[in-house]
Amino acid sequence: MTSTLLSEDFIKNLRKTAKVLDSLNHVLRKRILDEIMDYGSLNAEAIASLLNVKSSLVAQHLDILRREEIVELKLEGKQFFYSVNYERLEKINYVIHGLAED
């Protein structure tokens, strides 16, 4: 008999949570988020210019953040603009603080 704490659903949720936290645990992704927060909304080229890195590298990291729903994507004309999903960050913050409490 499998414990509820070690059930398949629990393990699946644990892996998903770890993936979300891992997506935030990267220096460049943190810098990307800081820039988006400062400006409200930016495209990959603007972020790359602000951080002095290649657009393709920024695009790869934005894709990771988008898959984990940390940034949102909006098409304006022919450009994709990214903004921070603050609701998602608040949920992540809530989970982290809950784990850190003794």
PyMOL commands that set and color helices and strands:
alter all, ss='L'
color gray80, all
select helices_A, chain A and resi 4-6+8-24+27-39+44-51+55-67+86-100
alter helices_A, ss='H'
color red, helices_A
select strands_A, chain A and resi 71-76+79-84
alter strands_A, ss='S'
color yellow, strands_A
deselect
rebuild
show_as cartoon
